[in-house]
């Protein structure tokens, strides 16, 4: 960020109010302002990293303390504008999809267009609107693209509080929204942080399929299904595979049970409308996608970055957890000799799962399995 010096400064309080109006006009569900002193957040980050809870996400540690020091991460930063953008789409019922083991569950945030692009473009428009009012300013936009403590910043900007699942929560919007930040070299009045409202509730902790929420406000990413299906590059730990169920990209369980999400608002953003039938697709259907199919259909999607190999790896695990119907077994057999060693190993595991239990026929009956 290049810092530009000015002879005069706009009225900070008036500008802050205008920024919030401009943000809401751009479709953000909330806009708040935080300072650059994150205080004790640095110690909590260091303890989390020291425990190894970040797994293979080396980028979480790469910038060290800068993650908790906005003015060092982007020199010249005086304020951080934190925004929320609702994403929950009009889609097939999430709980019904999870309850059908023959169907694929994709986290609701990833059903449409890549949120990074949508949110980044909108934040850039907000920056341009500010500059149109006060002249050129040093600024930088972040959307899950750099070592930014976005939940901490959003909390300090009054956009919600950190829930026990570590996601941001809001009384009027639950947690089904994206966060983005605009670092800027204008000193703006910070908003008042929101008091937490989780109380004694432990619904998210109790619902986590793999026990990844190891304590209130503490997640071991190495056990989190979102990490396992998205960030992890190699083999998924065998002990955790049965708990993954039919979740092939991400997990929403901690949000689905959260009482505050009864106030979650459906998105008005057309870019988040489900594509390629991903909200209700079958595992067998998706496992049949070739690499070219994946590249074409996932273009412009957040899912695209995991690549075809991890896509097949994830679905193989889900197929191993699915009823052993003839079409499920045939799908697995079709990739038993896949060029990828990772895919082959997960297919082999899935087939072994079915050998260990009775097969299900197409009409739901069970029979002894032979020749798998």
Secondary structure, 3 states (H helix, E strand, C coil): CCCCCCCCCCCHHHHHHHHHHHHHHCCCCEEEEECCCCCCHHHHHHHHHHCCCCCCCCHHHHCHHHHHCHHHHCCCCCEEEEEEEECCCCCCCHHHHHHCCCECEECHHHCCCCHHHHHHHHHHHHHHHHHHHHCCCCEEEECCCCCCCHHHHHHHCCCCEECCCCCEEECCCECCEEEEEEEECCCCCCCCCCCCCCCCCCHHHHHCCCCCEEECCEECHHHCHHHHHHHCCCCCCHHHHHHHCCEEECCCHHHHCCHHHHHCCCCCCHHHCCCCCCCCCEHHHHHCCCHHHHHHHCCCCHHHHHHHHHHHHHHHHHHHHCCCCHHHHHHHHHCCCCCCHHHHHHHHHHHHHHHCCCEECCCCCEECCCCC
